[in-house]
Structure formats: C-alpha cells, structure tokens
C-alpha cells in the first residue's frame, strides 16, 4: 500500500513533529509513503519514514530533481505544478492531511472526488453550502492518524492489500 502525507511546504514545529511521527508510523507499517517531496510537512514525513526503514516517493511539481528533499528515495519529476496534486491523491491508497494551506485543500478535494480516504490531523475543517461536513476522518494524534489511514486505505484495482 502507498500512504500519502499532504501538508504545507512551510510548517511550524508542531506540524513538523506530527508529520515526522506519521511518517515514522507509515515506515514501521511496511507500507510506502508518498508526498509532494519538498519541504515542511512533506520533508518531515519523509524523514520520519526513513528513520524507521520506510520507502519514500515524491511527486515533484517542477522540472528539477534537486527540488526533492534529502529523504526521498524515488523522485518523480512532473513539471505540472499544482496539477501534480491529482497524481498524489490518486496514487495513494489513503492520505493523512496535516496542517497546510490551499495546496493541501486542493489535495483533500481531489482525494474526496476520487474516493481516496483522507485522515485530517490539525488541518482544514470543511462544510459544503448545505452545512454537510466533508467526509474527512478526524484524528487527534499521529498514531491515530496512521491507524485510521491503514484501516481505511483502499487498494487500487489489481493491487494487493
């Protein structure tokens, strides 16, 4: 399985700490981590996964391999800018959203559109115009977020669970 972590490229200490713990949990689980591969939440999650022997994949927005943080094993150069967010959300079997700004919000929306489960950890609270809450699974700790992502992860057709 591939579990994604999405969040801001600029992250405070709390968000970075949560991302590290989530990444470490994904690494310990034996599943792969996918992120946007740059700084902030993405870097901290990759560092956490690597600290526990995990494999990290980065879907980079630009044309430069060197945009990937130093904890990325498999950098994928797209040249797509924010459009790369759709690749992350469709490749992941589940996502953990930590903190973040509008890029993270777009990833949450793309994931919900495509049916990819999203676990929220200190991220966007959303309601539609009818007052209905978006189906984001809420977690209050990194361990809860990893457990929920693994529980709700959906294998892609032909993929082993």
Secondary structure, DSSP 4 states (H G I P E B T S, - for coil): -EEEEEE-SS--HHHHHHHHHHHHHHHHHT-EEEE--SSTHHHHHHHHHHHTT--EEEEESSS-GGGS-TT-SEEEE---GGGHHHHHHHH-SEEEEES--HHHHHHHHHHHHHT-EEEEES----B-TTSPBP-PEE-SSHHHHHHHHHHH--PPTT---
